[in-house]
Amino acid sequence: MSRFPMTNVHPDAVIGENVIIEPFATVQKNTVIGDGCWIGPNVTIMEGARLGKNCKIFPGAVISGVPQDLKFKGEETTAEIGDNTTVRECVTINRGTIDKYKTVIGSDCLIMAYAHIGHDCIIGNNCILGNTVQLAGHVVIDDYAIFGGACAVQQFSKIGAHAYIGGGSLVRKDIPPFTKAAREPLSYAGINTVGLRRRGYSSEKINEIQEIYRMIFMKGLNNSKAIEMVESEMPTSEERDYILDFIRNSERGIMKGYEGND
């Protein structure tokens, strides 16, 4: 470990190999920092933090802060960050509560400056949160989801894999996988074709996903009827079943489709 003067590292903190901790950083007890991490100046790593390998934490970030939840009674919980994830300036990540006992951010994520991740959020791998994105507690985000800057996400919302949410959006409903969400109120704006192509999806698979969402969002059907149509007209596939399971299991309800479509 390369530890510069004027750092405050608790002797009980577990620090991996080749970790750099810059001046004025604080690392409290009951923390784990994996091999190869860089902890920038003025970073605060609080009790319950668990960092994987090769994470980069930029100045002013606070990892594993006490939840902003009046029901929190001091239970021992964690904030866990996977390998190769970057947390930019002044991000705040709260640890879990009695609900899940942990807040989780996956591997290879980018959390941009001034974002906030509330207690008990579960974020998958390869996700990007733009500047000042605000996640309330209990939000679940699947792999490869991307948020433009200044999005605000209501508690208990769910975001499907490969979804893209436009900057400045207010997310009050669940966002199904592979979709783009935009406008106010937030609604379906097509599928995330660019993202899917970048991740190796074939044109045939993209067309299949697009056809599924035409039935769900653009036929004027309620969710139950739309699901029946998809099941009867589209062949079984991993993507089809994931989409339908996501919609069936949505407790909050999914975003609306285009207004005025037949």
N, C-alpha and C positions, 0 to 999 in steps of 0.2 A: 504494500500500500504506500502510495506517495501522499503524505499528509503534510500540508503546508502549515507554517505557524499561524496562530490565531484561529484555528479550527477548534470545535468543541465536539469531540467524539466520545461517547460514553464507553467505558471499558468493557461493558457487556455486549456492545454491538458486535455482530458477526460480519466481518469485512472480508471479502474474497481477495484473490490475487490480482495484482495490476490495477487496483482501484486508485483513482486520483480524487482527492478531496481538497477543493480549493479553499482559500482563506475565507473566514467568516461563515463557513457552513457549520450547521449543527446537526449531529446525528445522535438521537436519543437511545435509551436502552430498549431492549426487545425489538431490535431491528436487524434485518439481514440485507446486505448489499452484495450482489453477485460479482463474479470475476469480470474485470475489464470495464467496470462502470466509471463514468465521469460525473462527479458531483460538483456543480459550479459554485461560484461565490454566492454567499447569502442564501443558499438553499437550506431548508429545514426538513429533515427526515425525522418524523415523529414516531412515537411508539406504535408498533403494529405494522410498520412498513416492511414489505418483502419485495426486493428488487431482483430481477433475473440478471442474466449476463449482458454486458455491453450496453447497458442503458445510459442515456445521456440526460441529465437533469440540469436545466439552465437556471441562471440566477433568479432568485426571488420565488421559486416554486416551493410549495408546502405540500409534502406527501404524508398522508395518513393523519391529517388533522381530525380532531374530535368532530363527530357528526353534528350538523346543524339541525338537530331533531330533539325536541323537548322530551321525547320518550326515552332518549338514551340515558342509561343509568350507570355508565362507566364499565359495562361489560367488556371483556377482553376480545377485541376484534382486530381485523387486519385490513390493509390496503395492499393488494398484490399486483405487481407489474411484471409482465413477461420479458423475454429476452429481446434485445435490440430495439427497444421502444425509446422514443425521444419525447421528452416533456419540456416544452419551451417556457419562456420567461413568465413568471408570476402565475402559473397554473396552480390551482388548488384541487387536491384529491382527498376527499374525506374517507375515513375507514368505515367499516360496516356497523350495523346495529344488530339487535337480537333477531331481526328478520332473516338475514343470510349470514351474519357474522363476518362478512367480508365484502369488500369492494374489489373488483377484478378488472384489470386492463390486460389484454392479451399481448402477444409478441408482435414485433415489427409494426407497431402503431406509431402515429405521429399526432401528438396533442399540442396544438399551436397555442401561442401566447394568450394568457388571461382566460383560458377556458376553465370551467369549473365542472368537476365530476362529483356528484353527490353520493351519499352513503348507499351501499348495497347495489350500486350499478354493476352490471356485468357486461363488459365490452370484449368482443372477440378479437381475432388476429387481423392484422393488416388494415385496421380502421384509421381514418383520418378525421380529426375534429379541427375545424378551422378556428381562426382567432375569435375569442370571446364566446365560443359555444358554451351554453349553460345547460347542464343536465341536472334535473331534480333527482331525488332519490328513487331507487328501485327501477331505473331504466335498464332495459336489456337490448343490446345491440349485437347483431350477428356479424360474421367475418366480412371484411372488405366494404363495409358501409362508409360513406363519405358525407361529411357535413360541411357546407359552405359557412363562411363566417357569420357570427352573430345570430345563430339559431338558438332558440329556447325550447326545451323539451320538457313537457309535463311529466310528473311522477308516474311510475308504473307503465310508461309507454314502451312499446316494443318496435324495433327496427329490424327488418329482414336483411339478409346477406346481399351484398352488391347493390344496395339501395343508394341513391344519391339525393340529398336534401339541399335544395337551393339556399343560398345565403339569405339571412334575415327571416327565415321561416319560423313560424310558431307551430310547434308540433303538439297537437292535442289528441291525435288519433294514432293508431298503429300504422306503420308504413310497410307494406308487403315487400318481399324480396324482389330484386332485379328492377325495381321501378325508380323513376324520377318523381320527386315531389316538389311542388312549387305553388305559387299564387297565394292569395289570402281570401277566404280560408284555404288552408293547405289542401291540395287535390292532386290527382294523378296527372302527370305531364309526360307520359310515355315510359318506355323502359330505358334502362341505362345502357344503351347500345355501345357507346364509346368505352365504358368501363368493362363490359363483357368482352368486347373484342380484344382489349388490352390483356385480358386474363385468359385468352385462348379459346373462348367460346366460338364455335363454328357459326357460319351464317344460318345453317339449317336449325341449329339449336336456338339462336336468337329469334328466328322467325316463329319457332314453336312457342317460345315465351311470349312473344308479342301477340300471337293469336289467342293464347290463354287470357291475356289481360284485355283484349278486345271484348271477349265474352263477359268478363267480370265487370269492366268499367264502362263499356260503350254500347251495351244492348238495353239499357234501362231496366235491368233485372235486379231483384234483391239478391243478397249474397247466397241464400239457399238455392234459388233457381239458377244462379250463375254457376255455382259449384256443380249442380246436376248437369248442366249443359257441358261444362268442361269434362266431366267424367264420362259422359256419353259420346262426345265428339273428338276428344283428344286422347291419344294413346298414353298408357302409363309410362312415366319416366320419373327420374329422381327429381327433376325440376318441377314437373307438374304436381307431384305428391307433396313436395315441400311447400309450394304456393298454397295448395288447398288446405294442408294441415295448419299453416300459419293463419289463414283466414278463419278456419273453424275454431281455433284456439284463442282467437283474439277476444279478450274480455272487454277492452275499451271500445272495440270496433275499429275498422280500417278507414283510411281517408276516403273521401268521395272521388268519384270519377269526374270526367268533363261534364260541366253543366250544359244542358240543352241538347245532349246527344240522344238519338233514338235508341 
